[in-house]
């Protein structure tokens, strides 16, 4: 009888096999979820900081431009300053500045005007207190009279302005155009003159023509009355002084 004790015991479990070399290498190289989170979070934070810095820089540029200009800036000018083609984004910057100035309770304010224009100016209640310090280039008597006539009679042909104001008005018209206070448009064979939006902004007037003419009396006073009288009588002789 065969002795079973001397027979080797049969192994029921197979010995573990080593994974293929390629699979082992790939597993070792793959980062775990924790490593991915640690890598992604700093990159996201850095991107957010970079975006906020660019936005803050754009706000500073726009505020500086509004301050230096001393007049309303249109959307194209603001886009050029900020270096952005997105008008919606730049308008958002301007509106943010508006809210910031309101929150500061500052004597300065940023106002939104029509046609997507914005202006930085002193609040109305402070204007009388600092009026003596204003250093705007003032018009002398002659150009001021010509401007008052154009503003009240607009649109008026350049020929008519010369008839009423005399030959020296050619120089006045050129000066007023160079200052951006008036503009010309073709009216048949002649040129019609009218005030610009900057004219209203410069003198703190509305751009509504009917209201503008009423407010002109407060601004130009005697100069306007004189020009109205000259236009009515049509008896003024050409003046020799270039500043009359």
Residue pairs with C-beta under 8 A, 6 or more apart in sequence:
18 24
19 27
31 39
55 93
58 82
58 83
58 84
58 90
58 93
59 93
59 96
59 97
61 81
61 82
61 83
62 78
62 81
62 82
62 90
62 93
62 94
62 97
63 97
63 120
65 73
65 77
65 78
65 81
66 73
66 97
66 110
66 118
66 119
66 120
67 120
69 77
69 120
71 119
71 198
71 201
71 202
72 113
72 117
72 118
72 119
72 197
72 198
72 201
73 81
73 117
73 118
73 119
74 115
74 116
74 117
75 87
75 90
75 91
75 115
75 116
75 117
78 90
78 93
78 94
78 118
79 85
79 86
79 87
79 90
82 90
82 93
84 90
87 116
91 116
94 110
94 112
94 118
95 112
97 110
98 109
98 110
98 111
98 112
98 118
101 108
101 109
101 110
102 109
107 122
107 123
107 126
108 120
108 121
108 122
108 123
109 120
109 121
109 122
109 123
110 118
110 119
110 120
110 121
111 118
111 119
111 121
112 118
113 119
113 201
114 207
115 197
117 197
119 201
122 130
136 202
137 179
139 147
140 243
141 223
141 243
141 244
142 168
142 172
142 241
142 242
142 243
142 244
143 172
143 175
143 176
143 243
144 220
144 223
145 165
145 223
145 226
145 227
146 161
146 165
146 169
146 172
146 173
146 176
147 172
147 176
147 181
147 182
147 195
147 220
148 216
148 220
148 223
148 224
148 227
149 156
149 161
149 164
149 165
149 224
149 227
149 230
149 231
150 156
150 161
150 176
150 182
150 193
150 194
150 195
151 195
151 199
151 212
151 213
151 216
151 220
152 213
152 216
152 224
152 227
152 228
153 160
153 231
154 193
154 194
154 195
154 209
155 185
155 187
155 192
155 193
155 194
156 192
156 193
156 194
157 187
157 190
157 191
157 192
157 193
158 173
158 184
158 190
158 191
158 192
158 193
159 190
161 169
161 173
161 193
162 169
162 170
163 234
164 227
164 230
164 231
164 234
164 236
165 172
165 227
165 230
166 236
166 237
166 238
166 239
166 244
167 238
168 238
168 239
168 240
168 241
168 242
168 243
168 244
171 242
173 182
173 193
176 182
177 183
177 184
180 196
180 198
180 199
181 195
181 196
181 198
181 199
181 202
182 193
182 194
182 195
182 196
182 199
183 193
183 194
183 195
183 196
184 191
184 192
184 193
185 191
185 192
185 194
186 192
195 212
197 207
199 205
200 206
200 207
200 212
203 219
205 212
205 215
205 216
205 219
206 212
206 215
216 224
217 224
230 236
